[in-house]
Amino acid sequence: MTLLPPRTSLTRAEGGTIKRRRAELTYLRIVAWDVLGRIAWRLLRVAALFFFSAWVWMMFWGMVSHAARVGPMSYLASMLVVLAIWLIVIPVIVVALRIYKPPEPDLFA
């Protein structure tokens, strides 16, 4: 299944060629808006998850700081921590898991 309709020329030699071309452009616009809508929806979900994660981190740090007698963390600082975790720590873990291959267990040992 292809997303693009078959190509037609813009000549008026055949009857209805220009109408067919307009229908193709309308189809492409629908596909484009569908793709853009999906991207926007995903970005909205990721943004909501980011802000919620920052809030959870701030609450967690509030419990830890109270027990360890350290100062509390602001929401902006917790956003920086979550951003650092998302951009640095998680990709490092993914690369390490791709590189590391655990030995296969010996079934007859």
Legacy VTK file of the C-alpha trace (Angstrom):
# vtk DataFile Version 3.0
C-alpha trace
ASCII
DATASET POLYDATA
POINTS 109 float
0.000 0.000 0.000
1.439 3.351 -0.968
0.430 6.686 0.426
0.959 8.531 -2.847
-1.601 8.287 -5.642
-0.454 7.570 -9.214
1.076 10.534 -11.042
-0.853 12.366 -13.720
0.066 15.293 -15.919
-1.458 18.753 -15.792
-2.273 18.846 -19.504
-5.834 19.320 -20.661
-5.501 16.664 -23.383
-7.656 14.224 -21.465
-10.885 15.281 -19.947
-10.779 15.569 -16.162
-6.980 15.450 -15.736
-6.907 18.702 -13.798
-9.739 17.498 -11.546
-7.822 14.290 -10.919
-4.712 16.299 -10.011
-6.734 18.399 -7.557
-8.080 15.224 -5.969
-4.526 13.915 -5.618
-3.393 17.143 -3.954
-6.356 16.963 -1.581
-5.394 13.385 -0.745
-1.801 14.461 -0.055
-3.024 17.292 2.161
-5.135 14.845 4.153
-2.162 12.504 4.560
0.089 15.425 5.548
-2.364 16.679 8.170
-2.769 13.145 9.484
0.992 12.796 9.912
1.311 16.261 11.461
-1.562 15.501 13.821
0.095 12.309 14.993
3.401 14.111 15.564
1.665 16.906 17.486
-0.245 14.404 19.624
2.971 12.516 20.451
4.763 15.747 21.353
1.864 16.717 23.601
2.016 13.364 25.394
5.808 13.547 25.783
5.567 17.096 27.148
2.924 16.054 29.667
5.062 13.092 30.708
8.092 15.380 31.068
6.318 17.870 33.332
4.768 15.085 35.392
8.173 13.375 35.736
9.715 16.643 36.902
6.972 17.041 39.493
7.429 13.437 40.714
11.198 13.988 40.927
10.634 17.179 42.953
8.355 15.297 45.371
10.847 12.432 45.646
13.701 14.858 46.270
11.592 16.578 48.931
11.314 13.293 50.855
15.014 12.498 50.417
16.148 16.015 51.331
14.059 15.966 54.492
15.623 12.673 55.574
19.167 13.700 54.572
18.813 17.270 55.871
19.614 18.787 52.467
17.868 21.751 50.881
14.770 21.236 48.747
14.864 21.377 44.954
12.835 23.828 42.907
10.599 22.734 40.056
12.974 24.224 37.469
15.919 22.342 38.971
13.924 19.119 38.899
13.105 19.795 35.237
16.839 20.085 34.542
17.488 16.804 36.348
14.754 15.009 34.397
16.046 16.483 31.139
19.567 15.300 31.973
18.247 11.826 32.741
16.286 11.686 29.491
19.103 13.038 27.308
22.202 11.495 28.925
21.503 8.568 31.210
18.819 6.725 29.228
20.757 6.717 25.908
23.862 5.454 27.733
21.833 2.614 29.251
20.331 1.751 25.851
23.774 1.632 24.210
25.184 -0.453 27.066
22.325 -2.941 26.777
22.841 -3.218 23.021
26.578 -3.832 23.427
26.342 -6.259 26.352
25.235 -9.745 25.435
24.838 -12.028 28.431
26.381 -15.486 28.122
23.949 -18.213 27.241
23.287 -20.554 30.149
24.728 -24.043 29.885
21.786 -26.392 30.261
23.947 -29.452 30.983
26.204 -27.983 33.676
LINES 1 110
109 0 1 2 3 4 5 6 7 8 9 10 11 12 13 14 15 16 17 18 19 20 21 22 23 24 25 26 27 28 29 30 31 32 33 34 35 36 37 38 39 40 41 42 43 44 45 46 47 48 49 50 51 52 53 54 55 56 57 58 59 60 61 62 63 64 65 66 67 68 69 70 71 72 73 74 75 76 77 78 79 80 81 82 83 84 85 86 87 88 89 90 91 92 93 94 95 96 97 98 99 100 101 102 103 104 105 106 107 108
